[in-house]
């Protein structure tokens, strides 16, 4: 069965085959019955060129990939083979495209890294055998100590890649299986202060899309990937009060149900342009990707003199404000969609210490000094 997928490209068709794999077809302009199969899909480097050729009735050039030029058995071959595997999984709906995109980010830093081992010093990983010694991987991760978040994500990538290689018989062992990353995180995104929120609201009053976006982040603590999806279809009423219900896109997140607080409800109802999602672009349509909204929100922050802040910092601020106002870890877990206490403990730790300090200091209040 052929089902169209809207990508704002005339004649583009997404076809899911009986095998579960997906292929992309293009109707030739002026010849609706003629269709040409593309050698690649949206998001790949040669897609636009292939689409334009097919639309004009020309057979696109066969796709030439980096994998075809990689020497079998090298680190480059392993990395690109694993990425190719992930892309095929994503095309068949068995892996999140966001996961593939995140892991693809680590391809070039890994294969272009220069070895420091005595036997291979000065050589790029790309040309070295794929059986990288564990000690070499540990030294490679040490080069990312200044960015602990990246180091931890790189380690996840390495573990998954080598596990895949081991299961396919390419390697006997997983050299990344026993590695750990203990680098201390510097704190991540900067939480918004009350003064920051006021400065933003002064620049972007109620009724603007900028104001609604901030309100949605603050009063739902949603991630940006969910913010571009939330809309009136997620609204419901419980005992007469308006609530929001949604399943966060991040894998492993719990289903979220929460009341729509009056400030958020006022921001929603103040909008004069209504669309399938709460947040709309300047053209009155939903944002196509989290990156699109992230860039637009950055512009709104810059306009308010807050260019150093981000949307994720609002999520952190919401968690800390909830904790400061007495919310328990489990209440924060329910709002943030966390499935484990450790995630919400980040927000409650500081507030709990402040409450304990205030309680402890009160014991000295009556001291005759």
C-alpha positions as CSV (number, residue, x, y, z in Angstrom):
1,X,0.0,0.0,0.0
2,X,1.3,3.4,-0.9
3,X,0.7,6.2,1.6
4,X,1.6,9.8,1.0
5,X,3.8,11.6,3.6
6,X,3.7,15.4,3.6
7,X,7.1,16.9,3.3
8,X,6.0,19.9,1.2
9,X,7.5,18.3,-1.9
10,X,5.1,17.7,-4.8
11,X,4.9,14.1,-6.0
12,X,6.9,12.6,-3.1
13,X,5.5,9.3,-1.9
14,X,6.5,7.1,1.1
15,X,5.9,3.5,0.3
16,X,6.0,0.8,3.1
17,X,6.8,-2.5,1.5
18,X,5.5,-6.0,2.8
19,X,9.0,-6.5,4.3
20,X,8.5,-3.5,6.5
21,X,11.2,-1.5,4.8
22,X,10.4,2.0,3.4
23,X,11.2,3.3,0.0
24,X,10.6,6.7,-1.5
25,X,9.0,7.3,-4.9
26,X,8.5,10.5,-7.0
27,X,5.7,11.1,-9.5
28,X,7.2,12.6,-12.7
29,X,5.9,16.1,-13.2
30,X,3.2,16.1,-15.9
31,X,3.1,12.2,-15.9
32,X,1.1,11.3,-12.8
33,X,1.2,7.5,-13.7
34,X,5.0,7.4,-13.9
35,X,7.0,7.0,-10.7
36,X,10.7,6.8,-10.1
37,X,12.3,5.2,-7.0
38,X,14.8,7.3,-5.2
39,X,18.1,5.7,-4.1
40,X,17.9,7.6,-0.7
41,X,15.5,9.2,1.7
42,X,14.8,12.6,3.3
43,X,17.6,13.8,5.5
44,X,20.4,12.2,3.4
45,X,22.9,14.3,1.6
46,X,21.9,13.5,-2.0
47,X,18.1,13.5,-1.4
48,X,17.3,16.9,-2.9
49,X,19.4,16.2,-6.0
50,X,17.8,12.8,-6.5
51,X,14.3,14.2,-6.0
52,X,14.8,17.0,-8.5
53,X,16.1,14.6,-11.1
54,X,13.2,12.2,-10.6
55,X,10.6,15.0,-10.7
56,X,12.1,16.0,-14.1
57,X,11.7,12.4,-15.3
58,X,15.4,11.5,-15.1
59,X,16.7,8.4,-13.3
60,X,18.7,9.6,-10.2
61,X,22.4,8.7,-10.0
62,X,23.0,5.7,-7.8
63,X,23.9,6.7,-4.3
64,X,27.6,6.6,-3.5
65,X,28.1,6.2,0.3
66,X,31.1,6.7,2.5
67,X,30.7,3.0,3.5
68,X,31.5,1.9,-0.1
69,X,34.9,3.5,0.1
70,X,35.8,2.3,3.6
71,X,38.2,-0.6,3.9
72,X,36.6,-3.6,5.5
73,X,37.7,-4.4,9.0
74,X,38.7,-0.8,9.9
75,X,37.2,1.4,12.5
76,X,35.7,3.6,9.7
77,X,34.1,0.5,8.1
78,X,32.6,-0.6,11.5
79,X,31.2,2.8,12.4
80,X,29.7,3.4,9.0
81,X,28.3,-0.1,8.8
82,X,26.6,0.4,12.2
83,X,25.2,3.7,11.1
84,X,23.8,2.1,8.0
85,X,22.2,-0.6,10.1
86,X,20.6,2.1,12.4
87,X,19.3,4.0,9.4
88,X,17.6,0.9,8.0
89,X,16.0,0.2,11.4
90,X,14.7,3.8,11.5
91,X,13.3,3.5,8.0
92,X,11.3,0.4,9.1
93,X,10.1,2.1,12.3
94,X,12.2,-0.1,14.6
95,X,14.4,2.7,15.9
96,X,13.8,6.4,16.7
97,X,15.1,8.7,14.0
98,X,16.2,11.0,16.9
99,X,18.4,8.3,18.3
100,X,20.0,7.8,14.9
101,X,20.6,11.5,14.5
102,X,22.1,11.7,18.0
103,X,24.5,8.8,17.4
104,X,25.4,10.0,13.9
105,X,26.8,13.1,15.6
106,X,29.6,11.0,17.1
107,X,30.7,9.4,13.8
108,X,33.3,12.0,12.6
109,X,34.8,12.7,16.1
110,X,35.4,9.0,16.5
111,X,36.8,8.1,13.1
112,X,38.9,11.2,12.8
113,X,40.4,10.9,16.3
114,X,44.2,10.4,16.3
115,X,45.5,7.5,18.3
116,X,47.9,8.0,21.1
117,X,48.8,4.3,21.6
118,X,52.6,3.5,21.2
119,X,51.9,1.1,18.3
120,X,49.6,3.4,16.3
121,X,50.4,6.9,17.5
122,X,49.6,9.6,15.0
123,X,47.2,7.5,13.0
124,X,43.5,8.3,12.6
125,X,41.1,5.7,14.0
126,X,39.5,5.5,10.5
127,X,42.4,3.4,9.2
128,X,43.0,1.3,12.3
129,X,41.6,-2.2,12.9
130,X,38.2,-2.1,14.4
131,X,39.2,-4.2,17.4
132,X,40.2,-1.1,19.4
133,X,41.9,-2.0,22.8
134,X,39.9,-1.0,25.8
135,X,42.8,1.1,27.1
136,X,42.8,3.1,23.9
137,X,39.0,3.7,24.2
138,X,39.5,4.9,27.7
139,X,42.1,7.4,26.6
140,X,39.8,8.6,23.8
141,X,37.0,9.2,26.3
142,X,39.4,11.1,28.5
143,X,39.8,13.7,25.7
144,X,36.1,14.5,26.3
145,X,36.3,15.1,30.1
146,X,35.5,18.8,29.7
147,X,32.2,17.8,28.2
148,X,30.9,15.0,30.4
149,X,27.5,14.8,28.7
150,X,29.2,14.2,25.3
151,X,31.5,11.6,26.9
152,X,28.6,9.7,28.3
153,X,26.7,9.7,25.1
154,X,29.8,8.7,23.2
155,X,30.2,5.7,25.5
156,X,26.6,4.7,24.9
157,X,27.3,4.8,21.2
158,X,30.5,2.8,21.5
159,X,28.8,0.1,23.7
160,X,25.9,-0.2,21.3
161,X,28.1,-0.3,18.2
162,X,30.5,-2.9,19.6
163,X,27.6,-5.0,20.9
164,X,26.1,-5.0,17.4
165,X,29.5,-5.9,15.9
166,X,29.9,-8.8,18.3
167,X,26.4,-10.2,17.6
168,X,27.2,-10.1,13.9
169,X,30.4,-12.0,14.3
170,X,32.7,-9.0,13.4
171,X,34.4,-9.0,16.8
172,X,34.8,-11.6,19.6
173,X,34.5,-9.1,22.5
174,X,33.0,-5.7,23.2
175,X,35.9,-3.5,24.3
176,X,33.5,-0.8,25.5
177,X,31.4,-3.1,27.8
178,X,33.6,-2.6,30.9
179,X,34.2,1.1,30.5
180,X,32.7,3.8,32.7
181,X,32.6,7.6,32.5
182,X,32.9,9.2,35.9
183,X,33.4,12.8,34.8
184,X,31.5,15.3,36.9
185,X,28.8,17.2,35.1
186,X,29.2,21.0,35.4
187,X,25.4,21.4,35.8
188,X,24.1,21.4,32.2
189,X,21.6,24.1,31.1
190,X,21.4,27.2,33.2
191,X,18.0,27.3,35.1
192,X,15.9,30.4,34.6
193,X,15.5,32.8,37.5
194,X,12.4,34.7,38.4
195,X,14.0,37.8,37.1
196,X,14.8,36.0,33.8
197,X,11.1,35.0,33.5
198,X,10.0,38.6,34.1
199,X,12.4,40.0,31.5
200,X,11.1,37.6,28.9
201,X,7.4,38.3,29.7
202,X,8.0,42.0,29.6
203,X,9.5,41.6,26.1
204,X,6.9,39.1,24.9
205,X,3.4,39.9,26.4
206,X,0.4,37.6,26.6
207,X,-1.1,36.9,23.2
208,X,2.3,36.4,21.4
209,X,3.5,33.0,20.3
210,X,6.7,33.7,22.3
211,X,4.7,34.1,25.5
212,X,2.7,31.0,24.9
213,X,5.9,29.0,24.2
214,X,7.4,30.1,27.5
215,X,4.2,29.3,29.4
216,X,4.0,25.9,27.9
217,X,7.6,25.1,28.9
218,X,7.2,26.5,32.4
219,X,3.8,25.1,33.4
220,X,4.2,21.6,31.8
221,X,8.0,21.1,32.1
222,X,7.7,19.4,28.7
223,X,10.7,18.7,26.5
224,X,11.1,20.7,23.3
225,X,10.4,17.5,21.3
226,X,7.0,17.3,22.9
227,X,6.3,21.1,22.8
228,X,6.0,21.0,19.0
229,X,3.4,18.2,19.2
230,X,1.1,19.4,22.1
231,X,-2.2,20.9,21.1
232,X,-5.9,20.9,21.9
233,X,-6.2,17.2,21.0
234,X,-4.3,16.5,24.2
235,X,-6.8,18.4,26.4
236,X,-9.3,16.6,28.5
237,X,-11.5,17.4,31.5
238,X,-11.3,15.7,34.9
239,X,-13.9,16.6,37.4
240,X,-14.7,19.7,35.4
241,X,-11.1,21.0,35.3
242,X,-8.9,21.2,32.1
243,X,-6.0,18.7,32.0
244,X,-3.3,17.7,29.5
245,X,-2.4,14.1,28.7
246,X,0.4,13.0,26.5
247,X,3.1,10.3,26.0
248,X,6.5,12.0,25.9
249,X,8.5,11.1,22.8
250,X,11.7,10.3,24.7
251,X,12.0,6.6,25.0
252,X,11.4,5.2,28.5
253,X,9.4,8.3,29.7
254,X,6.2,7.7,31.6
255,X,2.8,8.9,30.4
256,X,2.1,12.5,31.7
257,X,-1.2,13.7,33.1
258,X,-1.4,17.1,34.7
259,X,-3.9,20.0,35.2
260,X,-3.7,23.0,32.9
261,X,-3.0,25.8,35.4
262,X,-4.7,29.2,35.0
263,X,-1.6,31.0,33.7
264,X,-1.1,28.4,30.9
265,X,-4.8,28.3,30.1
266,X,-4.9,32.1,29.8
267,X,-1.9,32.0,27.5
268,X,-3.5,29.3,25.3
269,X,-6.8,31.0,25.0
270,X,-5.2,34.4,24.2
271,X,-4.0,33.1,20.8
272,X,-6.0,34.3,17.8
273,X,-4.4,31.9,15.4
274,X,-5.5,28.3,16.1
275,X,-3.7,25.3,14.6
276,X,-3.2,21.6,15.1
277,X,-0.6,22.4,17.8
278,X,-0.4,25.1,20.4
279,X,3.0,26.5,19.1
280,X,3.0,27.6,15.5
281,X,5.7,29.1,13.3
282,X,5.5,32.5,11.7
283,X,3.7,30.9,8.8
284,X,0.9,29.6,11.1
285,X,1.9,25.9,10.8
286,X,3.5,23.5,13.4
287,X,7.3,23.4,13.6
288,X,8.6,20.5,11.7
289,X,11.4,19.7,14.1
290,X,12.6,20.5,17.6
291,X,15.6,22.3,16.1
292,X,13.3,24.7,14.3
293,X,11.6,25.7,17.6
294,X,14.9,25.7,19.4
295,X,16.3,28.3,17.0
296,X,13.1,30.4,17.1
297,X,13.0,30.3,20.9
298,X,16.7,31.4,21.0
299,X,15.8,34.4,18.9
300,X,13.0,35.3,21.4
301,X,15.4,34.9,24.3
302,X,18.0,37.1,22.5
303,X,15.3,39.8,21.9
304,X,14.7,39.8,25.7
305,X,18.5,40.0,26.5
306,X,18.6,36.4,27.6
307,X,20.6,34.9,24.8
308,X,22.6,32.7,27.2
309,X,19.5,30.8,28.2
310,X,17.7,27.8,26.6
311,X,14.3,26.0,26.7
312,X,15.8,23.1,28.7
313,X,16.8,25.6,31.4
314,X,13.1,26.3,31.8
315,X,12.4,22.6,32.5
316,X,15.1,22.7,35.2
317,X,13.7,25.9,36.6
318,X,10.2,24.3,36.8
319,X,11.6,21.3,38.7
320,X,13.4,23.5,41.2
321,X,10.4,25.8,41.6
322,X,8.2,22.8,42.3
323,X,10.7,21.5,44.8
324,X,11.1,24.8,46.6
325,X,7.3,25.0,46.9
326,X,7.1,21.6,48.6
327,X,6.6,19.2,45.7
328,X,8.0,15.7,46.5
329,X,10.3,13.7,44.2
330,X,7.3,11.5,43.1
331,X,5.2,14.6,42.3
332,X,8.0,16.0,40.2
333,X,8.5,12.5,38.5
334,X,4.8,12.6,37.5
335,X,5.0,16.0,35.9
336,X,8.4,15.5,34.2
337,X,7.6,12.0,33.0
338,X,10.5,10.4,34.9
339,X,10.5,6.7,35.7
340,X,13.2,6.8,38.4
341,X,13.8,8.8,41.5
342,X,17.4,9.6,40.6
343,X,16.2,11.9,37.7
344,X,14.0,14.0,40.0
345,X,16.5,14.0,42.8
346,X,18.5,16.6,40.8
347,X,15.7,19.1,41.5
348,X,14.9,18.2,45.1
349,X,18.4,17.9,46.5
350,X,19.1,21.7,46.8
351,X,15.6,22.6,48.0
352,X,15.7,19.8,50.6
353,X,19.0,21.1,51.9
354,X,17.7,24.6,52.1
355,X,14.7,23.5,54.1
356,X,16.8,21.5,56.5
357,X,19.2,24.4,56.9
358,X,16.3,26.7,57.8
359,X,14.9,24.2,60.2
360,X,18.3,23.6,61.8
361,X,19.2,27.3,62.1
362,X,15.8,28.0,63.8
363,X,17.0,25.9,66.7
364,X,19.5,28.7,67.5
365,X,17.0,31.5,67.2
366,X,16.4,31.7,71.0
367,X,20.0,31.6,71.9
368,X,21.1,34.3,74.3
369,X,24.1,35.6,72.5
